[in-house]
Amino acid sequence: MDFGFLPEEEKFRKEVREFFETDGAVEGMKKETDSGQGFGPYTWEVLGKLGSRGWLTPTWPKEYGGLELPDIYRYIVMEEMDYFTHLAALVGAGMAGHVILHRGSEEQKQEYLPKISKGKIEFALGYTEPEAGSDLANLAIKAEDKGDYFLMNGQKMFNTASHYAHYHWLGAKTEIVKPKHRGISLFIVDFKTPGITIHTMRTMAGLLTNEVFYDNVKVPKECLVGEKNRGFYYIMEALDYERIYTISRIKSELDQLVEYAKSSGKGKDPIIRQKLAQLNIEAEIARLSALRIPWMLDRKISPSSEAAMLKVVFAELDQRIVNTGLQILGPLGQLREDSKWAQLKGEFEYRYTRSLQDLITRGTCEVMKNIVATRGLGLPAR
Ligand SMILES: Cc1cc2nc3c(=O)[nH]c(=O)nc-3n(C[C@H](O)[C@H](O)[C@H](O)COP(=O)(O)OP(=O)(O)OC[C@H]3O[C@@H](n4cnc5c(N)ncnc54)[C@H](O)[C@@H]3O)c2cc1C
């Protein structure tokens, strides 16, 4: 069996790769992503260039800035972007936009989709709260229906892009009912709306994420996405899109280690050779798992259990790569970029601390295994 791309897909991949290899702003975008500060001028510049080619949303209808191509084209762009810039996914183009396309009002489609596809706006995911993470149905931020607007009060937690995104992709409670998930609605909230306060927090790897507070915020009725109280289901759809991603970033880490093993002479050590070969085998298998998702989407098969599987494969393989990286680099590998003794510019010290968040974000690995067990294997939920 040949797992390669079709000739026209390969042609597209070459074109996308050439862009990332030659564009002057790509290196700056990678630095911005790795800094954990969020989008800066280089990122916006690259997104604008990708958007002008229709590459941010290749599967979307042309009227909203897409190219009406199969999902494999979206995968190809993500794979190259992730490899060269370490930015794996966009909230607007990768998650929220899909839900707007399928569930949003015509006004919402006209307002947001062209700007998303052109790389002009970004959204922040607004799901997690202090008491609602894996158990998302437990969210408490209140959206009271006041006729022509919703009055919002409450707090969100770990809403990462909020300090630079334009809109909050917000899950809020619109009704107290049992089961709780039937009282949740989804909103698009402009971060400039009065009453919203954002407090930035820094993870140990330096990534900026945020608490977001709503204090009597008036959100116009037209900001509701789809039907009231159906938000939980729309969030689940968006989460399935969020879990579609590539293994490019961790492949680029592995490639870096292999280069280091060659140039330092450490690759002559049979133990190091074995470890790198093993990781390469696992990366190859992980890539096939990643490629399976667009293949399924193009055949209208829901990749729920497979996307959960991919998330676990990706996050746990990353752990093994960064661990091996630090073993190969030795004690000096733990030093940060600013030390004169730092190895590979402190890259693996950063990658090691950074890798932990991938076990948690987009749904924890334990929760993903529950999905594989119940939806994939048909095991009982309790
Ligand atoms: C760096 C970072 C960025 C993030 N960015 C965003 C963002 O942009 N937007 C957003 O909305 N959220 C974001 N999150 C939040 C993230 O999605 C949640 O942290 C995650 O879903 C887990 O929720 P929790 O922290 O409440 O932990 P909990 O749900 O309380 O889980 C605690 C532990 O219990 C385990 N556990 C929970 N339930 C089960 C179960 N049923 N079976 C087995 N084990 C279980 C978990 O796996 C975990 O180990 C981010 C988090 C981090 C760390």
The ligand as an SDF file (V2000), in Angstrom:
LIG
                    3D

 53 58  0  0  0  0  0  0  0  0999 V2000
   -1.2310   25.6710   29.4360 C   0  0  0  0  0  0  0  0  0  0  0  0
   -2.6960   25.4610   29.4030 C   0  0  0  0  0  0  0  0  0  0  0  0
   -3.4400   26.0920   28.4250 C   0  0  0  0  0  0  0  0  0  0  0  0
   -4.8360   25.9290   28.3820 C   0  0  0  0  0  0  0  0  0  0  0  0
   -5.5740   26.6180   27.4570 N   0  0  0  0  0  0  0  0  0  0  0  0
   -6.9280   26.5760   27.5120 C   0  0  0  0  0  0  0  0  0  0  0  0
   -7.7340   27.4270   26.6810 C   0  0  0  0  0  0  0  0  0  0  0  0
   -7.2250   28.1720   25.8610 O   0  0  0  0  0  0  0  0  0  0  0  0
   -9.0770   27.4180   26.8490 N   0  0  0  0  0  0  0  0  0  0  0  0
   -9.6860   26.5920   27.7700 C   0  0  0  0  0  0  0  0  0  0  0  0
  -10.9120   26.6190   27.8620 O   0  0  0  0  0  0  0  0  0  0  0  0
   -8.9530   25.7740   28.5650 N   0  0  0  0  0  0  0  0  0  0  0  0
   -7.6030   25.7580   28.4610 C   0  0  0  0  0  0  0  0  0  0  0  0
   -6.8400   24.9590   29.3050 N   0  0  0  0  0  0  0  0  0  0  0  0
   -7.5180   24.1580   30.2930 C   0  0  0  0  0  0  0  0  0  0  0  0
   -7.4650   22.6690   30.0320 C   0  0  0  0  0  0  0  0  0  0  0  0
   -8.2870   22.3210   28.9440 O   0  0  0  0  0  0  0  0  0  0  0  0
   -7.8910   22.0030   31.3370 C   0  0  0  0  0  0  0  0  0  0  0  0
   -6.8760   22.2680   32.2810 O   0  0  0  0  0  0  0  0  0  0  0  0
   -8.0870   20.5250   31.1730 C   0  0  0  0  0  0  0  0  0  0  0  0
   -9.2520   20.2700   30.4230 O   0  0  0  0  0  0  0  0  0  0  0  0
   -8.1980   19.8060   32.5320 C   0  0  0  0  0  0  0  0  0  0  0  0
   -9.1050   20.4340   33.3490 O   0  0  0  0  0  0  0  0  0  0  0  0
   -8.7270   20.8060   34.8600 P   0  0  0  0  0  0  0  0  0  0  0  0
   -7.4780   21.6130   34.8250 O   0  0  0  0  0  0  0  0  0  0  0  0
   -9.9270   21.3980   35.5020 O   0  0  0  0  0  0  0  0  0  0  0  0
   -8.3750   19.4330   35.5590 O   0  0  0  0  0  0  0  0  0  0  0  0
   -9.4080   18.3520   36.0900 P   0  0  0  0  0  0  0  0  0  0  0  0
  -10.4880   18.1510   35.0960 O   0  0  0  0  0  0  0  0  0  0  0  0
   -9.7970   18.7260   37.4660 O   0  0  0  0  0  0  0  0  0  0  0  0
   -8.4990   17.0710   36.1160 O   0  0  0  0  0  0  0  0  0  0  0  0
   -7.5460   16.8150   37.1590 C   0  0  0  0  0  0  0  0  0  0  0  0
   -6.9550   15.4170   36.9370 C   0  0  0  0  0  0  0  0  0  0  0  0
   -7.9980   14.4230   37.0190 O   0  0  0  0  0  0  0  0  0  0  0  0
   -8.0420   13.6410   35.8280 C   0  0  0  0  0  0  0  0  0  0  0  0
   -9.4390   13.3510   35.4790 N   0  0  0  0  0  0  0  0  0  0  0  0
  -10.4870   14.2210   35.4540 C   0  0  0  0  0  0  0  0  0  0  0  0
  -11.6140   13.6040   35.0680 N   0  0  0  0  0  0  0  0  0  0  0  0
  -11.2790   12.3080   34.8260 C   0  0  0  0  0  0  0  0  0  0  0  0
  -12.0160   11.1430   34.3980 C   0  0  0  0  0  0  0  0  0  0  0  0
  -13.3130   11.2180   34.1230 N   0  0  0  0  0  0  0  0  0  0  0  0
  -11.3420    9.9700   34.2600 N   0  0  0  0  0  0  0  0  0  0  0  0
  -10.0060    9.8840   34.5290 C   0  0  0  0  0  0  0  0  0  0  0  0
   -9.2680   10.9420   34.9680 N   0  0  0  0  0  0  0  0  0  0  0  0
   -9.8910   12.1300   35.0940 C   0  0  0  0  0  0  0  0  0  0  0  0
   -7.4270   14.5170   34.7550 C   0  0  0  0  0  0  0  0  0  0  0  0
   -6.8940   13.7330   33.6910 O   0  0  0  0  0  0  0  0  0  0  0  0
   -6.3500   15.2570   35.5290 C   0  0  0  0  0  0  0  0  0  0  0  0
   -5.1960   14.4650   35.6330 O   0  0  0  0  0  0  0  0  0  0  0  0
   -5.4630   25.0930   29.3330 C   0  0  0  0  0  0  0  0  0  0  0  0
   -4.6900   24.4280   30.3050 C   0  0  0  0  0  0  0  0  0  0  0  0
   -3.3270   24.6010   30.3490 C   0  0  0  0  0  0  0  0  0  0  0  0
   -2.5470   23.9040   31.4010 C   0  0  0  0  0  0  0  0  0  0  0  0
  1  2  1  0
  2  3  1  0
  2 52  2  0
  3  4  2  0
  4  5  1  0
  4 50  1  0
  5  6  2  0
  6  7  1  0
  6 13  1  0
  7  8  2  0
  7  9  1  0
  9 10  1  0
 10 11  2  0
 10 12  1  0
 12 13  2  0
 13 14  1  0
 14 15  1  0
 14 50  1  0
 15 16  1  0
 16 17  1  0
 16 18  1  0
 18 19  1  0
 18 20  1  0
 20 21  1  0
 20 22  1  0
 22 23  1  0
 23 24  1  0
 24 25  2  0
 24 26  1  0
 24 27  1  0
 27 28  1  0
 28 29  2  0
 28 30  1  0
 28 31  1  0
 31 32  1  0
 32 33  1  0
 33 34  1  0
 33 48  1  0
 34 35  1  0
 35 36  1  0
 35 46  1  0
 36 37  1  0
 36 45  1  0
 37 38  2  0
 38 39  1  0
 39 40  1  0
 39 45  2  0
 40 41  1  0
 40 42  2  0
 42 43  1  0
 43 44  2  0
 44 45  1  0
 46 47  1  0
 46 48  1  0
 48 49  1  0
 50 51  2  0
 51 52  1  0
 52 53  1  0
M  END
$$$$
